[in-house]
Amino acid sequence: MTANAEAKIAPSPAADSGTLGSHVLPGPSDADKRQFRNLLGQFATGVAVITGTGPDGRRIGVTVNSFSSVSLDPPLVLWSIATESANLAAFGLDTVFAVNILASDQETVARQFARSSDDKFSGLGVRPGLEGVPLLEGCVAYLECRVQAHYPGGDHVIILGAVHRYINLERDPLLFHCGTFHSLTKTP
Ligand SMILES: Cc1cc2nc3c(=O)[nH]c(=O)nc-3n(C[C@H](O)[C@H](O)[C@H](O)COP(=O)(O)O)c2cc1C
């Protein structure tokens, strides 16, 4: 371990040392960010493609794992988008977006919408949802939402959506953990 790395280990209370390991301060260097990202990757999530329509009418889609439920009454969900994303403009206040929750056999769809491209929808079956928002065929479930608020979130913008309609097809979901896609293995 370098002296630099040592300096980033925060003192831990005696009760936390040993079995719990060392506390690490999330620092600003690329190595620090990688380490912090690795930790965040330990939290297993589902995978969704957020779809919408750009100001020029173009179909937009972004793979995300930041989707989360927020409120049952009223029905609210959130996800976050990088501030540097060119797609941010498509998700202004009051615009409609859809959360397409991916199924276990849709890893190629997740990869397709995680890459920059002029037509991310190429080769995929799509149906129009609320106000024409694209719904990808073959997903586990769909939430059709309207952007209710934006919140600053560092290098991301947190988008809060009011859910207007949903479809639940209850298929097996695609999962993401430590940078790798997985499918669900149910415990007996
Ligand atoms: C599993 C996975 C989860 C992702 N989650 C997010 C996310 O929550 N927010 C985000 O802005 N980008 C996320 N990304 C990255 C975007 O999908 C990617 O930067 C974007 O689609 C690139 O296309 P663009 O150039 O059209 O923006 C994720 C990528 C993967 C593979």
The ligand as a Gaussian input file, in Angstrom:
#p B3LYP/6-31G(d) Opt

LIG

0 1
 C      -25.993000      -1.353000     -16.253000
 C      -25.851000       0.112000     -16.628000
 C      -26.434000       1.078000     -15.838000
 C      -26.338000       2.441000     -16.162000
 N      -26.966000       3.363000     -15.371000
 C      -26.939000       4.662000     -15.700000
 C      -27.672000       5.611000     -14.937000
 O      -28.347000       5.281000     -13.961000
 N      -27.628000       6.910000     -15.325000
 C      -26.890000       7.317000     -16.412000
 O      -26.878000       8.516000     -16.704000
 N      -26.187000       6.440000     -17.156000
 C      -26.206000       5.124000     -16.834000
 N      -25.539000       4.208000     -17.607000
 C      -24.764000       4.684000     -18.767000
 C      -25.683000       5.058000     -19.935000
 O      -26.493000       3.970000     -20.332000
 C      -24.824000       5.495000     -21.137000
 O      -23.897000       6.456000     -20.716000
 C      -25.636000       6.145000     -22.216000
 O      -26.686000       5.325000     -22.668000
 C      -24.708000       6.476000     -23.398000
 O      -25.472000       6.878000     -24.499000
 P      -25.662000       8.416000     -24.904000
 O      -24.345000       8.852000     -25.472000
 O      -26.787000       8.376000     -25.892000
 O      -26.006000       9.168000     -23.632000
 C      -25.611000       2.836000     -17.310000
 C      -25.001000       1.861000     -18.117000
 C      -25.122000       0.507000     -17.784000
 C      -24.491000      -0.545000     -18.669000

